[in-house]
Structure formats: C-alpha cells, structure tokens
Amino acid sequence: RDLDPGLTANNFEGFVNGQTLLFNQGTNRVDGPDDNVQVAAGAQLTAGPNGSIMLIAGRNALSAGNLTATGGNVGIVAATDTTIDVGQSGFVRLVSASATTRGGGRVAVATGGVLSADNGSVQIVAHAIGEDISVAGLENATVQVQGRNGGQGSVEIVASGSGSLAAVRGGTVDVSATDAASRAGTINMNARTVQVDSFDSGEGFIGSSL
C-alpha cells in the first residue's frame, strides 16, 4: 500500500523492472495508524510458479488463510524497515527486515490455515528493539515446504529484541523430502525465547510437530 507513484505508474512498470525496495516509515509506508496486515480465515492467496506472497506490516502481520507459492517464498513480516528484491522476472524476495525505532510490539503470526511453498521457503519474521516485544510463530497452523523432484525447502521463524519470542503452538512444520532425488529441508527458529508447545484445544492437548 502507499507505494511511491514512480513504482505504480505505467502499470507498475517501476516495480517489475527489477530493483531493491525499502518499505519503512517513509514513502513505501508500512507504519502508521493502520499498520496491520491481515489475511482472514478461509482466504486463499496463490502465487504463480516460483512466485512469492509477502505480507509486510509495520506492527502486526497476521494470517489465518491459505497462502501458496510453490517454488517461491511466503513471507509474513512485522518490522519498521523491510527490504525486498524484485528481480527482472518480477518475483519478490525478502532481503532483510529490522527495527530502527521503538513504539510498541511487533507480531508476525499464522493463526490457522496453511502456508505452502514446496521447493521454496516460508519466512515468519518480527523485529523490535529495546524493551518492545516481538513475536514470530505459528498457532494451530500448518507449514508445508517439502522437497520435490530434486528440490529442497526451508522455514525460518525469527524474532529479535530483548523481549522476542519464536513459537510453534499446536502447529505443524513439514520440510520432508517426497522422493529419493530430493533433500529434507531446514527449520531455523531464533529468538531470545524459543518455544515448541502443545496447546489445549478444548478436547485435550494437541502437540506441535516439526
């Protein structure tokens, strides 16, 4: 939202011509009174082959829907400064995310639904500084980043700051290989506190699976 007019002119010519874009509190705004991005339960977002889906917010990036980017990247990012790279193909890749100002917590969480990026990557990232809280994780959600036909996937759940938490609560993360030519993927969880918990569904405790 609120992209520089130079990027949106001529049918987004400036956006797809291949460059690095910074989303922050300036022109390509991600912070402010409406600094939340949310995908509702039941929603379905699907990128083309090797494409990407990026939810970028200055404060809260939340998804309860189904996001699919086979061979590409699914990103849920809460940070004051987020840099993405748009290659000549128009595909989007997360380069970096950070917090440069204080002003409340940052939350990037999938609360239900499925994040799918076989042979690609899923990144759930929240950054804060000082005593501000940051949370990155899954709650009763599924991440599938399997290796297929010689491929491999990766999952990153990262939060920064003195009050940072990376958590998987009642969710499933699958980076398995589906055939002999493929390799099992990697899972990176990094924060001051890392949790992989069970949760009470009301019908007994359901465990998380990695």
C-alpha positions as CSV (number, residue, x, y, z in Angstrom):
1,R,0.0,0.0,0.0
2,D,1.0,3.6,-0.5
3,L,3.8,2.8,-2.9
4,D,5.8,5.6,-4.5
5,P,3.9,6.8,-7.6
6,G,7.1,6.1,-9.6
7,L,6.6,2.4,-8.9
8,T,2.9,2.3,-9.8
9,A,2.9,4.4,-13.0
10,N,2.6,2.7,-16.4
11,N,1.0,-0.5,-15.0
12,F,3.6,-0.9,-12.2
13,E,6.5,-0.7,-14.6
14,G,8.8,0.7,-12.0
15,F,8.0,-2.1,-9.6
16,V,8.6,-5.0,-12.0
17,N,11.7,-3.7,-13.8
18,G,14.0,-5.2,-11.2
19,Q,15.2,-3.3,-8.2
20,T,15.5,-3.3,-4.4
21,L,12.7,-1.7,-2.5
22,L,12.7,-0.5,1.1
23,F,9.4,-0.4,3.0
24,N,9.6,1.8,6.1
25,Q,8.0,4.8,7.7
26,G,8.8,6.9,4.6
27,T,7.3,6.7,1.1
28,N,6.5,3.0,0.8
29,R,4.8,3.2,4.2
30,V,4.4,0.2,6.5
31,D,3.9,2.0,9.8
32,G,1.2,4.3,11.0
33,P,-2.3,4.3,12.4
34,D,-3.3,1.4,10.1
35,D,-0.1,-0.5,10.3
36,N,-1.6,-4.0,10.3
37,V,-1.9,-6.6,7.5
38,Q,-4.2,-9.5,7.9
39,V,-5.4,-12.4,5.8
40,A,-8.7,-13.7,7.1
41,A,-9.6,-17.4,7.7
42,G,-10.8,-19.0,4.6
43,A,-9.0,-16.7,2.3
44,Q,-6.8,-18.3,-0.5
45,L,-3.8,-16.5,-2.0
46,T,-1.8,-18.4,-4.7
47,A,1.3,-17.2,-6.5
48,G,2.3,-18.5,-9.9
49,P,5.2,-21.0,-10.2
50,N,8.3,-19.7,-8.4
51,G,6.4,-16.6,-7.3
52,S,6.1,-15.0,-3.9
53,I,3.5,-13.8,-1.4
54,M,4.7,-11.1,1.1
55,L,2.7,-9.8,4.0
56,I,4.6,-6.7,5.2
57,A,3.4,-4.7,8.2
58,G,4.9,-2.1,10.5
59,R,3.3,-3.7,13.5
60,N,1.2,-6.8,13.1
61,A,1.2,-9.2,10.1
62,L,-1.3,-11.9,10.7
63,S,-2.6,-14.8,8.5
64,A,-5.3,-17.3,9.1
65,G,-5.8,-18.1,5.4
66,N,-4.1,-20.4,2.9
67,L,-1.0,-19.0,1.2
68,T,0.6,-21.0,-1.6
69,A,3.8,-20.2,-3.5
70,T,5.2,-23.4,-5.0
71,G,9.0,-23.0,-5.7
72,G,8.9,-19.4,-4.3
73,N,8.5,-17.6,-1.0
74,V,5.8,-17.0,1.6
75,G,6.8,-14.2,3.9
76,I,5.0,-12.8,7.0
77,V,7.0,-9.8,8.2
78,A,6.5,-7.3,11.0
79,A,9.2,-4.7,11.1
80,T,9.8,-0.9,10.8
81,D,12.2,-1.5,7.9
82,T,11.8,-4.2,5.3
83,T,13.8,-4.6,2.1
84,I,12.7,-6.8,-0.8
85,D,14.3,-7.5,-4.1
86,V,12.3,-7.6,-7.3
87,G,14.2,-9.5,-9.9
88,Q,13.9,-8.9,-13.7
89,S,11.2,-11.6,-13.6
90,G,9.1,-9.6,-11.2
91,F,9.5,-12.3,-8.5
92,V,9.8,-10.9,-5.0
93,R,12.5,-12.0,-2.4
94,L,12.9,-10.8,1.2
95,V,16.4,-9.4,1.6
96,S,16.3,-8.0,5.2
97,A,14.0,-6.8,8.0
98,S,14.8,-4.8,11.1
99,A,13.5,-2.4,13.7
100,T,15.0,1.1,13.8
101,T,12.5,2.8,16.1
102,R,10.6,1.9,19.2
103,G,6.9,2.2,19.6
104,G,5.1,-1.0,20.6
105,G,5.5,-4.6,19.8
106,R,5.7,-6.4,16.5
107,V,3.8,-9.6,15.8
108,A,4.1,-11.9,12.7
109,V,1.9,-15.0,13.3
110,A,0.0,-17.6,11.3
111,T,-3.1,-18.4,13.3
112,G,-4.6,-21.3,11.4
113,G,-4.6,-22.0,7.7
114,V,-1.8,-23.5,5.6
115,L,1.5,-21.8,4.4
116,S,2.7,-23.9,1.4
117,A,5.9,-23.3,-0.6
118,D,7.3,-26.7,-1.8
119,N,10.9,-26.4,-3.1
120,G,10.8,-22.8,-1.7
121,S,10.8,-21.1,1.7
122,V,8.5,-19.7,4.4
123,Q,9.7,-16.8,6.5
124,I,7.9,-15.5,9.5
125,V,9.8,-12.6,10.9
126,A,9.2,-10.0,13.7
127,H,11.7,-7.4,14.8
128,A,11.7,-4.9,17.7
129,I,14.3,-3.0,19.7
130,G,14.7,-2.1,23.3
131,E,12.1,-3.5,25.6
132,D,9.5,-3.7,22.9
133,I,8.1,-7.3,22.4
134,S,8.3,-9.2,19.2
135,V,6.6,-12.5,18.4
136,A,7.0,-14.7,15.3
137,G,5.3,-18.0,15.0
138,L,2.5,-20.4,14.3
139,E,-0.6,-21.2,16.3
140,N,-2.6,-24.1,15.1
141,A,-1.3,-23.5,11.6
142,T,0.4,-25.8,9.1
143,V,3.6,-25.0,7.1
144,Q,4.4,-27.3,4.2
145,V,7.8,-26.7,2.5
146,Q,8.6,-30.2,1.1
147,G,11.4,-31.1,-1.3
148,R,10.0,-32.4,-4.6
149,N,11.6,-33.6,-7.8
150,G,15.2,-32.9,-6.6
151,G,14.3,-29.8,-4.7
152,Q,14.6,-28.7,-1.0
153,G,12.7,-26.2,1.2
154,S,13.4,-24.1,4.2
155,V,11.5,-22.5,7.1
156,E,12.6,-19.5,9.2
157,I,10.8,-18.3,12.3
158,V,12.8,-15.4,13.7
159,A,12.1,-12.6,16.2
160,S,14.6,-10.0,17.6
161,G,14.8,-7.8,20.6
162,S,15.1,-8.4,24.3
163,G,11.5,-9.5,24.5
164,S,11.5,-11.7,21.5
165,L,9.6,-15.0,21.1
166,A,9.7,-17.6,18.3
167,A,7.0,-20.2,18.9
168,V,5.1,-23.1,17.3
169,R,2.0,-23.8,19.3
170,G,-0.2,-26.6,18.1
171,G,1.1,-26.3,14.5
172,T,2.9,-28.5,12.0
173,V,6.0,-27.7,10.1
174,D,6.8,-30.2,7.3
175,V,10.1,-29.9,5.4
176,S,10.4,-33.6,4.4
177,A,11.6,-34.9,1.1
178,T,8.9,-36.6,-1.0
179,D,11.3,-38.6,-3.2
180,A,14.9,-40.0,-3.3
181,A,16.1,-37.2,-5.5
182,S,15.1,-34.5,-3.1
183,R,16.6,-33.4,0.3
184,A,14.8,-32.8,3.5
185,G,14.7,-29.1,4.3
186,T,15.8,-26.9,7.2
187,I,13.9,-25.2,10.1
188,N,15.5,-22.2,11.8
189,M,13.9,-20.8,14.9
190,N,15.8,-17.9,16.5
191,A,14.7,-15.5,19.3
192,R,15.5,-14.7,22.9
193,T,12.9,-17.3,23.8
194,V,12.0,-20.3,21.5
195,Q,9.0,-22.5,22.3
196,V,7.5,-25.6,20.7
197,D,4.5,-26.3,22.8
198,S,1.2,-28.3,22.9
199,F,-2.0,-26.4,23.4
200,D,-5.4,-27.2,24.9
201,S,-8.0,-27.3,22.1
202,G,-10.9,-27.9,24.5
203,E,-10.8,-31.5,23.6
204,G,-7.5,-32.4,25.1
205,F,-3.9,-31.3,24.4
206,I,-2.7,-31.3,20.8
207,G,1.0,-31.4,20.2
208,S,3.1,-29.4,17.8
209,S,5.0,-31.3,15.1
210,L,8.3,-30.4,13.5
